């Protein structure tokens, strides 16, 4: 079996530069959100000219796309890891919801990039929609279209409010609220089997 061709020094350097740019971009997002994303500022931090940086990312939107796809891939891997366990459908759904919440709490700027306010004028590529479907697929498989959308909106409704800090000072435990919302989508149901075969496009990201 033939392995991958070795990466030459020029390609290695290109990958290193792109990785460093993305690291600075994530820091900008964490500090200032999407409005603070600036290739010129990153170039200055890296000690290179802006035109030189544009050889690695042609525009801010090009960089934004790479960040979005990276975040989606990361979350998809998290969800698929817990969805693949040999547990009951209900336990898997609880695990999926919990995994999404924990990932969001640990990576709030990544979560808000995916599920926060859409970026005006930006359109994500088709790959982003496909990754969104991967995240949604195990939920839809367990619950069918209608209940899976209910699960999806309840999970992200609570998580989005929590990440934005809207529960601060309120007299309840967000974790208990979240657990109750997740369970309410299937507790008391006769079956967790899918109810209809369609609905792929219903979870496509608003920016896509």
C-alpha atoms as one frame of an Amber mdcrd trajectory, in Angstrom:
protein
   0.000   0.000   0.000   1.474   3.330  -1.060   1.592   5.959   1.680   1.027
   9.661   1.328   3.696  11.559  -0.534   6.133  13.350   1.787   5.447  17.023
   2.422   8.181  19.286   1.136   9.696  22.219   3.062   7.652  24.814   1.175
   4.348  23.083   1.882   5.339  22.533   5.512   6.048  26.245   5.864   2.719
  27.089   4.208   0.853  24.847   6.656   2.714  26.357   9.606   1.874  29.900
   8.522  -1.796  29.046   7.969  -1.961  27.396  11.395  -0.385  30.447  13.053
  -2.806  32.775  11.265  -5.744  30.701  12.479  -4.424  30.715  16.051  -4.288
  34.525  15.993  -7.739  34.645  14.396  -9.261  32.499  17.140  -7.732  34.862
  19.695  -9.284  37.839  17.903 -12.670  36.119  17.883 -12.394  35.322  21.576
 -11.596  38.946  22.379 -13.731  40.900  19.919 -15.950  38.550  17.926 -16.160
  38.528  14.141 -15.951  42.346  13.844 -12.468  42.127  15.360 -11.193  39.646
  12.770  -8.436  41.424  10.817  -5.838  39.984   8.468  -3.854  43.218   8.637
  -3.674  43.026  12.423  -2.612  39.372  12.236   0.099  40.237   9.707   1.429
  42.873  12.087   1.502  40.389  14.970   3.395  37.917  12.798   5.872  40.525
  11.582   4.974  40.198   7.902   3.248  42.464   5.413  -0.471  42.199   4.705
   0.120  41.407   0.995   2.389  38.527   2.036  -0.354  37.172   4.292  -2.876
  37.278   1.463  -0.895  34.519  -0.233  -2.181  32.192   2.503  -5.696  33.596
   2.933  -7.065  35.626   0.048  -9.542  37.570   2.201 -11.133  37.802   5.614
 -13.989  35.631   4.371 -11.503  33.004   3.209 -10.062  32.900   6.721 -13.546
  32.928   8.252 -14.505  29.906   6.157 -11.504  27.962   7.394 -12.389  28.776
  11.006 -16.037  27.772  10.528 -15.126  24.464   8.890 -12.570  23.749  11.607
 -15.143  24.369  14.351 -17.777  22.259  12.592 -15.338  19.367  12.143 -14.403
  19.524  15.810 -18.009  19.500  16.989 -18.952  16.754  14.517 -16.209  14.540
  15.941 -17.418  15.227  19.486 -21.030  14.347  18.640 -20.158  11.267  16.607
 -17.936   9.945  19.384 -20.815   9.847  21.882 -23.442   8.877  19.292 -21.465
   5.751  18.434 -21.632   4.269  21.924 -23.734   1.183  22.647 -26.275   2.851
  24.893 -30.044   3.168  24.739 -31.384   5.789  22.289 -32.456   7.992  25.178
 -29.053   7.804  26.850 -27.340   8.573  23.555 -29.519  11.654  23.068 -28.692
  12.866  26.569 -25.009  12.240  25.842 -25.206  14.143  22.541 -26.925  17.115
  24.144 -24.452  17.131  27.024 -21.499  16.879  24.643 -22.734  19.873  22.641
 -23.197  21.919  25.814 -19.788  20.987  27.209 -18.085  21.754  23.908 -19.858
  25.121  23.755 -18.899  26.010  27.321 -15.292  25.087  26.631 -15.206  26.872
  23.256 -17.698  29.735  23.432 -16.170  31.742  20.576 -16.245  28.660  18.332
 -19.845  27.904  19.296 -20.985  31.474  18.666 -19.240  31.490  15.299 -21.405
  28.525  14.267 -24.687  29.248  16.044 -24.539  32.932  16.921 -25.548  35.951
  14.866 -24.951  35.398  11.126 -22.148  37.463   9.604 -23.678  40.084   7.229
 -22.785  39.441   3.615 -21.040  36.141   4.292 -22.109  32.833   2.715 -20.538
  29.625   4.006 -19.607  26.877   1.536 -21.560  23.676   0.956 -19.077  21.780
   3.122 -20.368  23.673   6.164 -23.901  22.432   5.480 -22.651  18.869   5.119
 -20.840  19.091   8.448 -23.987  20.506  10.072 -25.904  17.506   8.759 -23.325
  15.163  10.285 -23.914  16.754  13.688 -27.691  16.559  13.330 -27.864  13.075
  11.770 -27.728  10.923  14.947 -30.451  13.069  16.518 -32.689  12.774  13.480
 -32.065   9.038  13.317 -33.242   8.599  16.896 -36.194  10.992  16.908 -37.373
  11.584  13.347 -37.907  15.011  11.837 -40.357  16.797  14.131 -38.991  15.706
  17.490 -35.377  16.018  16.341 -35.999  19.667  15.470 -37.596  20.170  18.870
 -34.535  18.594  20.487 -32.239  20.775  18.352 -33.976  24.048  19.175 -34.179
  23.274  22.888 -30.518  22.326  23.113 -29.312  25.414  21.276 -31.862  27.684
  22.902 -30.569  26.913  26.386 -26.905  26.723  25.372 -27.010  30.007  23.450
 -28.545  31.846  26.403 -26.033  30.281  28.788 -23.013  31.096  26.606 -24.209
  34.680  26.204 -24.405  35.033  29.993 -28.151  35.555  30.201 -28.552  33.146
  33.129 -26.124  35.033  35.351 -27.725  35.810  38.705 -30.844  33.773  38.035
 -31.954  31.424  40.858 -31.585  28.086  39.048 -28.932  25.696  37.854 -28.440
  25.940  34.058 -27.287  22.313  33.982 -30.580  21.145  35.507 -32.591  23.343
  33.139 -30.663  21.935  30.194 -31.115  18.318  31.301 -34.850  18.855  31.701
 -35.188  20.408  28.252 -33.276  17.548  26.630 -35.322  14.848  28.370 -38.607
  16.578  27.600 -38.170  15.903  23.885 -38.487  12.152  24.302 -39.706  11.349
  27.819 -43.064   9.626  27.643 -42.800   8.910  23.927 -43.931   5.517  22.740
 -40.862   5.144  20.547 -37.637   6.876  19.615 -37.828   5.556  16.058 -37.764
   8.062  13.184 -41.157   9.470  12.238 -40.409  10.568   8.652 -37.538  10.244
   6.213 -37.027  13.865   5.194 -35.633  17.048   6.682 -31.950  17.136   5.671
 -32.084  20.796   4.742 -33.685  21.941   7.975 -30.403  22.117   9.896 -28.344
  23.874   7.266 -26.540  26.718   8.895 -28.071  30.158   8.449 -24.892  31.476
   6.824 -24.646  28.601   4.353
